[in-house]
């Protein structure tokens, strides 16, 4: 059974249709990269999966549980408490880190497990220490976000998202605010997660990263997935002229 199933998803902002019948599925342990021009609907898809945006139509199922469905033209979500529980199956990493500036790295990582999941404080701290080691920041537990580089802040943000033990990690352009050196730090962490079979859906403009780390690549255009396939094949033997022009724009 697919860990994520999206069927005929639509999202409208007034008269603008950001998503137009998007369907996809992911298997557990799979890494899928979403590429495409800015404004094509990639980030909106992630925000719908994480319930940061309510859909206009369609169906989303996460780990066998229904996040939203459309019945007789009516969008139906589960009750709020059930909805929050299902949403905790996804961890989200944003472009701009979104760390709490008044909290240390350790506090940023432990706040959701303690406050939302009700974890024992000692267990939450032990897990946060483990995650800080995973992202290579074990010596930054007591540092505040302002004391860190952008790459370090994004790695803390990844640790924070992992702290709720999500079934799926969603990355929305996780390196777009970083210079090339700091980008490499973050990509290294995500590649490590892929090696550990973490299920990940990643919106990215890093083509080499998508080619080497993702299992599959999906190309977005005008609110739709117009092509996709195994990463190596997608980049090596692309026949779609629109996608070829897009990829050529990233060649050095």
Beta strands, then each sheet from edge to edge (+ up, - down):
strand 1: 4-13
strand 2: 16-26
strand 3: 31-36
strand 4: 57-62
strand 5: 65-71
strand 6: 74-77
strand 7: 90-93
strand 8: 168-172
strand 9: 200-203
strand 10: 216-221
strand 11: 224-230
sheet 1: 2+ 1- 4+ 5- 6+
sheet 2: 7+ 8+ 9+ 3+ 10+ 11-
end
